[in-house]
Each structure stands twice: as C-alpha cells, then as structure tokens.
Amino acid sequence: MLSPAKINLGLKILFKRPDGYHELISVFLKLNWGDDMEFISLPEQKMSLESIVELTGRQKEDYIAVSEQGNISKNILHKAYVRSLDRNPNLPGVHIKLTKRISPGGGLGGGSTNAASLLKFLFPEETQNPNPDFLQFASGIGADVPFFLGDGHSLVTGIGEKNFTPFSSKHLFMKDSQSFFTLSL
C-alpha cells in the first residue's frame, strides 16, 4: 500500500498555540510518491515494525532513532496502535513492513501518512467515510492524520486537522536536503 507524502501549497502560519502547535491555513497536495507499507495480522495483540530505510544522512539517523532499531515508543505507528487498542480492545496484532522514503522533519507528513495507513488497515469500515468522532480520534494521533484518511487534495485549517472540500490538481514535487521540524518554529 502506498502511504503518500504531501506538500503544503501556500502555507500560512497564523500563530503558535500554547500547546506548541501552529494554527494554519494551507492547501495540502497529496503526492503519488511516498512510503510503501504492508500489514500482516498477528494472533498476539502486539505491533511489530520492520523497516527498509531508503533515507540517507541525518534523515536516516532521525528515522532510525524512532524505528524498531531505536525507541519505537516514540514512533507515531506505535502511538496509533496503542490508541487504536483504547478505541477497540479486540483489534488483532499487526506486523508492519515499512519502506521508508519520506524524510522526518520535512513537512511531508511522513509519520501522519503512515499512521493513517495503519488506521485504514485496523478500521477499514470507519476509514471509508470517517465521521467527526473518528476524525477527532485520528487528529489525536497526529494533526495531519485526518487529511491522509481522505482522497485527494484539501484546503486545511486549524493545526491541519480540519479538512475542507477536496479538489484535484497536477503538481511537480521538489525537496531540498534540509529538514526542519514545524514544532520548533
């Protein structure tokens, strides 16, 4: 399954909130490039991760630090699975095979798209046409997760969790090698 990256078109940061997030207005464009994910149900109620990392340099180090080779409890996939168990304690375990191409800290939604892909696996019916309660649950995992549950591009507000009318577009994607974490802005 493709876990697509996104770019922000016309990102406008309105202000930094007391919780560290930024209120914003942006157009999120979903790309047809990103990470690849495969999900395998496990009989035991646990999550395991197997990563193939196609990143280099600092971006690779940043990802490995929160992967199965580092502190997986800091990985958004771990957070999504634990919160999903709170929502439905009868979920199966899952083994995730992740080919990681989206660099952390690049504003491309790499963690959020992976979390949304996991939610689509765990809650296939609820993610087809998510209701407001499910979208609020998803935004508690990551601000951009609700966007990745939808199809196409969207105008977004809030911290990225409020999506408006999707639209279609053709786009060109370029990224330079520098990374920054929006939380630190």
Secondary structure as GFF3:
##gff-version 3
##sequence-region A 1 185
A	DSSP	beta_strand	2	16	.	.	.	ID=ss1
A	DSSP	beta_strand	22	42	.	.	.	ID=ss2
A	DSSP	beta_strand	47	53	.	.	.	ID=ss3
A	DSSP	alpha_helix	57	64	.	.	.	ID=ss4
A	DSSP	three_ten_helix	72	74	.	.	.	ID=ss5
A	DSSP	alpha_helix	76	87	.	.	.	ID=ss6
A	DSSP	beta_strand	93	100	.	.	.	ID=ss7
A	DSSP	alpha_helix	110	122	.	.	.	ID=ss8
A	DSSP	alpha_helix	132	139	.	.	.	ID=ss9
A	DSSP	alpha_helix	145	149	.	.	.	ID=ss10
A	DSSP	beta_strand	154	158	.	.	.	ID=ss11
A	DSSP	beta_strand	162	163	.	.	.	ID=ss12
A	DSSP	three_ten_helix	182	184	.	.	.	ID=ss13
###
